[in-house]
Amino acid sequence: MLRYAIRIMQNGVQMLRNIVRRVVGQLRYRRDMGATKMGTRSGAHKRPLGEVLSEIPGRWAAVDRRTNELRAVASDPYALAAKIRADRITGVAVVRAPDPSEPELVGLG
């Protein structure tokens, strides 16, 4: 009976350690994600996407998801895809910067 009680206590301590590790890991993850969203982790300020895209009207761009900085720019999506593959760029979103002279689509019908 005593052996069984000791084993339960040892398992309980191990389970408690695992729970603490898991909670601490989640807190660190949340802290790091909050810092990246604010731009403090990389030390760079995250620029608004509209401001970044206004620099390259009418062109396709690969924009870094964390910092909104331009990583690659091309005139058509196929050339941009080739650049992304050639330079092995990761962690980007592909967007087309609108040209102010183009008509804006408001809605269908």
TACORNOR-V109386 format. One record per residue. RES is the residue in one letter. OMEGA is omega in degrees with one decimal (NA if undefined). Layout:
res	omega
RES	OMEGA
RES	OMEGA
This chain:
res	omega
M	-179.8
L	177.6
R	-179.7
Y	179.6
A	178.9
I	179.4
R	178.1
I	179.7
M	179.4
Q	178.1
N	178.3
G	178.4
V	178.8
Q	178.2
M	178.2
L	177.0
R	179.1
N	179.1
I	179.6
V	178.3
R	-179.3
R	-179.9
V	178.8
V	177.6
G	178.3
Q	178.6
L	177.3
R	178.6
Y	179.3
R	178.9
R	-179.0
D	179.7
M	176.9
G	179.1
A	179.6
T	179.1
K	-179.2
M	179.0
G	-176.3
T	-177.2
R	-179.9
S	-179.6
G	-178.0
A	177.1
H	-179.2
K	179.9
R	175.8
P	-176.9
L	179.1
G	177.9
E	179.5
V	-177.1
L	178.6
S	178.9
E	-174.6
I	-175.1
P	176.0
G	-178.5
R	178.0
W	-176.0
A	169.4
A	-175.0
V	178.0
D	-176.3
R	-177.1
R	-172.1
T	-176.4
N	176.8
E	178.3
L	177.0
R	177.8
A	-179.3
V	177.7
A	-177.7
S	177.6
D	-174.7
P	-179.2
Y	177.0
A	177.9
L	177.9
A	177.7
A	178.1
K	-179.1
I	178.4
R	-177.0
A	-178.6
D	-179.6
R	-179.5
I	177.8
T	176.2
G	-178.9
V	171.7
A	-179.9
V	-179.1
V	174.4
R	179.3
A	-179.9
P	176.8
D	-178.7
P	-178.9
S	179.5
E	175.6
P	-178.0
E	178.2
L	-177.1
V	-179.7
G	179.9
L	174.2
G	NA
